[in-house]
Amino acid sequence: MQSENPLIADFVKLMNNAAGTLAGMTREARESAKERFREGLGGLDFVSREEFEAVKAMAAAARADAEALAARIAVLEQAGKARPKKPV
């Protein structure tokens, strides 16, 4: 059998309201923290994996081109040294 004491009923209502308020404050704090975190990360320049892979492939191609050009220059320099110089 439940007690019909108004003091206890008021206390229970107060505790239920306090619990609801605390839960709401927790939810708002969590959402606020998430929003601040998103804003903080928004200022940073992150790239997607696809963009990273594309730039990585371009760098590898540029490196291969540079190596090919260096080899070509070395061959041309060797050919230039092998030729006798014409008198002026």
C-alpha positions as CSV (number, residue, x, y, z in Angstrom):
1,M,0.0,0.0,0.0
2,Q,1.4,3.4,-1.1
3,S,1.6,6.3,1.3
4,E,-0.4,9.4,0.3
5,N,2.0,11.7,2.2
6,P,2.1,14.9,0.1
7,L,5.6,15.7,1.3
8,I,6.9,12.4,-0.1
9,A,5.0,12.9,-3.3
10,D,6.4,16.4,-3.8
11,F,9.9,15.1,-3.1
12,V,9.5,12.3,-5.7
13,K,8.2,14.9,-8.2
14,L,11.2,17.1,-7.4
15,M,13.7,14.3,-7.9
16,N,12.0,13.2,-11.2
17,N,12.2,16.8,-12.5
18,A,15.8,17.1,-11.4
19,A,16.7,13.9,-13.2
20,G,15.0,15.1,-16.4
21,T,16.7,18.5,-16.1
22,L,20.1,16.8,-15.6
23,A,19.5,14.5,-18.6
24,G,18.6,17.5,-20.7
25,M,21.7,19.4,-19.6
26,T,23.9,16.4,-20.4
27,R,22.4,16.1,-23.9
28,E,22.9,19.8,-24.5
29,A,26.5,19.7,-23.3
30,R,27.2,16.7,-25.5
31,E,25.7,18.4,-28.6
32,S,27.6,21.6,-27.8
33,A,30.9,19.7,-27.4
34,K,30.3,18.0,-30.8
35,E,29.6,21.3,-32.5
36,R,32.7,22.9,-31.1
37,F,34.7,19.9,-32.2
38,R,33.3,20.1,-35.7
39,E,34.1,23.8,-35.8
40,G,37.6,23.2,-34.6
41,L,38.2,20.5,-37.3
42,G,36.6,22.7,-39.9
43,G,39.5,25.1,-39.8
44,L,42.0,22.3,-40.6
45,D,42.7,21.2,-44.1
46,F,42.1,17.5,-44.3
47,V,42.0,15.7,-47.6
48,S,40.0,12.6,-48.6
49,R,41.7,9.3,-49.2
50,E,40.9,9.7,-53.0
51,E,42.6,13.1,-53.2
52,F,45.6,11.7,-51.3
53,E,45.9,8.8,-53.6
54,A,45.6,11.0,-56.7
55,V,48.3,13.3,-55.6
56,K,50.5,10.4,-54.6
57,A,50.1,8.9,-58.2
58,M,51.0,12.3,-59.7
59,A,54.1,12.6,-57.5
60,A,55.2,9.1,-58.5
61,A,54.7,10.0,-62.2
62,A,56.7,13.2,-61.8
63,R,59.5,11.3,-60.1
64,A,59.6,8.8,-62.9
65,D,59.7,11.6,-65.5
66,A,62.5,13.4,-63.6
67,E,64.5,10.2,-63.5
68,A,64.0,9.6,-67.2
69,L,65.1,13.2,-68.0
70,A,68.1,12.8,-65.8
71,A,69.1,9.6,-67.6
72,R,68.6,11.4,-71.0
73,I,70.7,14.3,-69.9
74,A,73.5,11.9,-68.8
75,V,73.4,10.2,-72.2
76,L,73.6,13.6,-74.0
77,E,76.4,14.7,-71.8
78,Q,78.4,11.6,-72.6
79,A,77.7,12.0,-76.3
80,G,78.8,15.7,-76.1
81,K,82.1,14.7,-74.4
82,A,82.8,12.0,-77.0
83,R,82.6,14.4,-79.9
84,P,85.8,16.2,-80.8
85,K,85.5,19.9,-80.6
86,K,85.7,21.9,-83.9
87,P,88.4,24.5,-84.1
88,V,87.1,28.1,-84.2
